[in-house]
Amino acid sequence: MPSQVPTLDEVLVAGSLAGATVTPAQAQAIVETIKHFECPESPCLGLKSWHIASADEAIADRPRSAGDDAFVEVHFRYVPDHIEVASLGLEVTLYNPDGGVLESQDFG
């Protein structure tokens, strides 16, 4: 079930649509994360969808003010390798402006 890996421009547009400022380094990190979900070594069966969370959709445990663009929160929905346990997994990742992962939480 390979997902099409987005271009950097597509990630930047997704950020704009979510009202989030996405740096080129963050966009590259998001693309690399998507590639990881799709690689054969991934602990899941594939990526179902991804989106950059707007301020209203943010679920990370970190406080986020209205004008805070220091990090970008991305939600990755994936098909777990044990479909009988959960039909869809959710991983929430926060990326620093330099593309590094500030934190990541897998909600299974």
C-alpha positions, 0 to 999 in steps of 0.5 A, a space after each residue: 500500500 505504498 503512499 506517494 511521497 510528497 515533494 517539499 513544495 507540497 509539504 510547504 503548501 500543506 503547512 500554509 493550508 494549516 496556518 503553520 510556518 514550515 521551514 525547508 528543513 522541517 519539510 525535508 524531515 517530514 518527507 523523510 519520515 513519510 519515506 520511513 513509514 513506507 520502507 520495508 524495514 518499517 514496523 508498520 504496513 504503510 502510511 495511510 495519511 499525514 497532515 500538518 496540525 493547525 493550532 486547533 488540532 494540536 494534541 501534543 502535550 506541550 503548551 502552544 501559544 497562538 503565534 508559536 511557529 517554533 515547531 510544527 506538529 504532524 499527524 501520521 496515520 498508519 496501518 499497524 502490523 497487527 491489524 487485528 489489534 488496531 485498524 489505524 495507528 497515530 504517531 504525532 511528531 513535533 519538528 524543530 525549525 532545523 528539522 530535528 524531532 522535538 518529540 514524537 509520541 505513538 498512540 498505537 
